[in-house]
Amino acid sequence: MSLQNRIDPWGNLNRTSARGAWLGNRGILHNEKKEIVSPWRHKAWIICNLEFKGRKREIFSANSYSELFFLDEATALSAGHRPCAECRRKRYTEFKTAWCKANAYENVVPVSQIDKQLHSERAIRSGGKITFEIEFSMLPEGAFIEIGKTALLFWKEKLKHWSFEGYESFDYQPAPSEPVKVLTPFSTIQLLRSGFRPQVHETAMR
């Protein structure tokens, strides 16, 4: 039986046999039965490499963080995660520097401050995703929106229907001035507007 550790663009934890391209960490979320008992334990939600220095881990082992998985980096960013400072140091530095500049900080701030702001923009403890609306024409590439409970990635000037296995084409395209509900956190949207491009699953290229 699959564990409840696949993350969707809303940041929810799901059961599916689909594999992911990235590993994630929000702390120890599971109990001794490998059941999820909390959606997060700390404000540092990170995106890690699947492999790092040959380390081997038992999934959902005792007294260790709960391994989460994402289809791609765009999904992880939408959920409210950011790159790990250890296993993804170069990407972490790139993200941190660009995020601060995009969000009008004069200097690079401690990552704890970034985590605090992302936390205020992504999830509600009682359940649900924090969202906001912007005109469709203002949506940057790599961002996710929701239409009719469907998560859609904006990529190469088109909307792509997200699933745990990848992306499919989506027929509807909002008018430029039409408001759309954005899933990706606001400060990350600012980052994407600055030119930061997330890794996306190969099916988004079709």
C-alpha positions as CSV (number, residue, x, y, z in Angstrom):
1,M,0.0,0.0,0.0
2,S,1.4,3.4,-0.9
3,L,2.3,5.8,1.8
4,Q,0.6,9.2,2.1
5,N,3.6,11.2,0.9
6,R,3.0,12.5,-2.6
7,I,2.5,16.3,-2.7
8,D,0.1,18.0,-5.1
9,P,0.2,21.7,-6.1
10,W,-2.1,22.6,-3.2
11,G,0.4,21.1,-0.7
12,N,-1.8,18.2,0.2
13,L,-0.3,14.8,1.1
14,N,-1.7,12.0,-1.0
15,R,-1.5,8.2,-1.6
16,T,-0.3,7.2,-5.1
17,S,2.1,4.8,-6.7
18,A,3.4,7.5,-9.0
19,R,7.1,8.4,-8.4
20,G,8.5,11.9,-8.0
21,A,11.6,13.7,-9.3
22,W,12.3,15.4,-5.9
23,L,12.3,14.6,-2.2
24,G,10.7,16.9,0.3
25,N,10.8,17.5,4.1
26,R,8.5,19.3,6.5
27,G,9.6,17.4,9.6
28,I,8.3,14.2,11.3
29,L,4.7,13.9,10.1
30,H,4.0,10.2,10.7
31,N,3.5,7.9,13.7
32,E,4.8,4.4,14.4
33,K,2.2,3.0,12.0
34,K,3.6,5.2,9.2
35,E,0.3,7.2,9.2
36,I,0.3,11.0,8.6
37,V,-0.7,12.7,11.8
38,S,0.4,16.3,11.0
39,P,0.6,18.3,7.7
40,W,3.9,19.9,8.9
41,R,6.1,20.3,12.0
42,H,8.2,23.4,11.1
43,K,8.2,26.3,8.8
44,A,11.2,25.1,6.7
45,W,9.6,23.2,3.9
46,I,12.4,22.1,1.6
47,I,13.0,20.4,-1.8
48,C,15.9,17.9,-1.8
49,N,17.6,15.6,-4.3
50,L,16.4,12.0,-4.4
51,E,20.1,10.9,-3.8
52,F,22.8,12.7,-1.9
53,K,26.3,11.3,-0.9
54,G,25.0,7.7,-1.1
55,R,22.8,8.0,1.9
56,K,20.1,5.3,2.2
57,R,16.9,5.9,4.0
58,E,14.0,3.8,5.1
59,I,10.8,5.7,4.2
60,F,8.9,6.9,7.2
61,S,11.3,5.3,9.7
62,A,11.1,6.0,13.4
63,N,12.4,9.4,14.8
64,S,13.2,10.6,11.3
65,Y,11.6,13.2,9.0
66,S,8.8,12.0,6.7
67,E,10.0,11.7,3.1
68,L,7.7,13.5,0.7
69,F,7.8,13.4,-3.1
70,F,7.0,15.8,-5.9
71,L,6.4,15.4,-9.7
72,D,8.7,18.3,-10.4
73,E,10.1,21.5,-8.9
74,A,7.2,23.6,-10.1
75,T,4.8,21.5,-8.1
76,A,7.0,21.8,-5.0
77,L,7.2,25.6,-5.3
78,S,3.4,25.7,-5.7
79,A,3.0,23.7,-2.5
80,G,5.2,26.3,-0.7
81,H,8.6,24.5,-0.6
82,R,12.0,25.9,-1.4
83,P,15.4,24.3,-2.3
84,C,17.5,22.6,0.4
85,A,20.7,24.4,1.6
86,E,22.6,21.1,1.9
87,C,22.0,18.8,-1.0
88,R,21.0,21.6,-3.4
89,R,23.3,24.3,-2.3
90,K,23.8,26.0,-5.7
91,R,20.0,26.1,-6.4
92,Y,19.4,27.2,-2.8
93,T,21.7,30.1,-3.2
94,E,20.2,31.0,-6.6
95,F,16.7,30.8,-5.1
96,K,17.5,32.8,-2.0
97,T,19.3,35.6,-3.8
98,A,16.6,35.9,-6.5
99,W,13.7,35.6,-4.0
100,C,15.1,38.5,-1.9
101,K,15.6,40.8,-4.9
102,A,12.2,39.9,-6.4
103,N,10.5,40.7,-3.1
104,A,12.2,44.1,-2.7
105,Y,14.7,43.3,0.1
106,E,17.8,45.5,-0.1
107,N,20.0,42.6,1.2
108,V,19.8,38.9,1.3
109,V,17.8,38.0,4.4
110,P,18.2,34.8,6.6
111,V,16.4,31.8,5.2
112,S,14.3,31.7,8.4
113,Q,12.7,34.9,7.3
114,I,12.0,33.5,3.9
115,D,10.5,30.4,5.5
116,K,8.3,32.5,7.8
117,Q,6.9,34.5,4.9
118,L,6.3,31.4,2.7
119,H,4.5,29.8,5.7
120,S,2.2,32.8,5.9
121,E,1.3,32.4,2.2
122,R,0.8,28.7,1.7
123,A,-1.3,26.6,4.1
124,I,-3.9,26.9,6.8
125,R,-3.4,24.7,9.9
126,S,-7.1,23.6,9.9
127,G,-6.8,22.6,6.2
128,G,-6.9,24.3,2.9
129,K,-4.6,26.4,0.7
130,I,-4.0,30.1,0.8
131,T,-4.7,31.5,-2.6
132,F,-5.1,34.9,-4.2
133,E,-6.3,36.3,-7.6
134,I,-4.5,38.2,-10.3
135,E,-5.3,38.9,-14.0
136,F,-4.3,36.0,-16.2
137,S,-1.9,38.3,-18.2
138,M,0.1,38.8,-15.0
139,L,0.8,35.1,-14.4
140,P,4.5,34.1,-14.8
141,E,5.7,30.9,-16.4
142,G,6.1,28.1,-13.8
143,A,3.1,29.2,-11.7
144,F,0.0,27.1,-10.8
145,I,-3.6,28.2,-10.9
146,E,-6.9,26.5,-10.1
147,I,-9.9,26.3,-12.4
148,G,-12.8,24.1,-11.3
149,K,-10.7,22.2,-8.7
150,T,-8.1,21.4,-11.3
151,A,-4.5,22.4,-10.9
152,L,-3.0,24.0,-14.0
153,L,0.6,24.9,-14.7
154,F,1.3,27.9,-16.9
155,W,4.2,27.0,-19.2
156,K,5.3,28.1,-22.6
157,E,2.3,30.5,-22.8
158,K,-0.2,27.6,-22.3
159,L,-2.0,26.0,-19.4
160,K,-1.1,22.3,-18.6
161,H,-3.4,20.0,-16.6
162,W,-1.4,18.6,-13.7
163,S,-1.6,15.0,-12.4
164,F,0.8,12.8,-10.4
165,E,2.0,11.2,-13.6
166,G,2.6,14.4,-15.6
167,Y,0.8,17.0,-17.7
168,E,-1.8,17.0,-20.4
169,S,-3.0,19.8,-22.6
170,F,-5.9,22.0,-21.4
171,D,-8.4,23.4,-23.9
172,Y,-9.6,26.5,-22.0
173,Q,-7.4,29.7,-21.8
174,P,-8.7,32.6,-19.8
175,A,-8.9,36.1,-21.3
176,P,-5.9,38.3,-20.4
177,S,-7.9,40.5,-18.0
178,E,-9.8,37.5,-16.4
179,P,-9.0,37.0,-12.7
180,V,-7.5,33.6,-11.9
181,K,-7.0,31.8,-8.6
182,V,-3.3,31.3,-8.0
183,L,-1.9,28.4,-6.0
184,T,1.8,29.3,-6.0
185,P,2.6,31.5,-3.0
186,F,2.7,35.2,-3.7
187,S,6.4,35.8,-2.9
188,T,7.2,32.8,-5.2
189,I,5.1,34.4,-7.9
190,Q,7.3,37.5,-7.6
191,L,10.3,35.3,-7.9
192,L,9.0,33.7,-11.1
193,R,8.2,37.1,-12.5
194,S,11.9,38.0,-12.0
195,G,12.9,35.2,-14.4
196,F,13.6,32.3,-12.1
197,R,12.5,29.1,-13.9
198,P,11.6,25.9,-12.1
199,Q,12.3,22.4,-13.4
200,V,9.1,20.9,-14.9
201,H,8.2,17.4,-15.9
202,E,9.0,16.5,-19.5
203,T,5.3,16.1,-20.3
204,A,4.8,19.8,-20.0
205,M,6.8,20.3,-23.2
206,R,4.2,18.5,-25.3
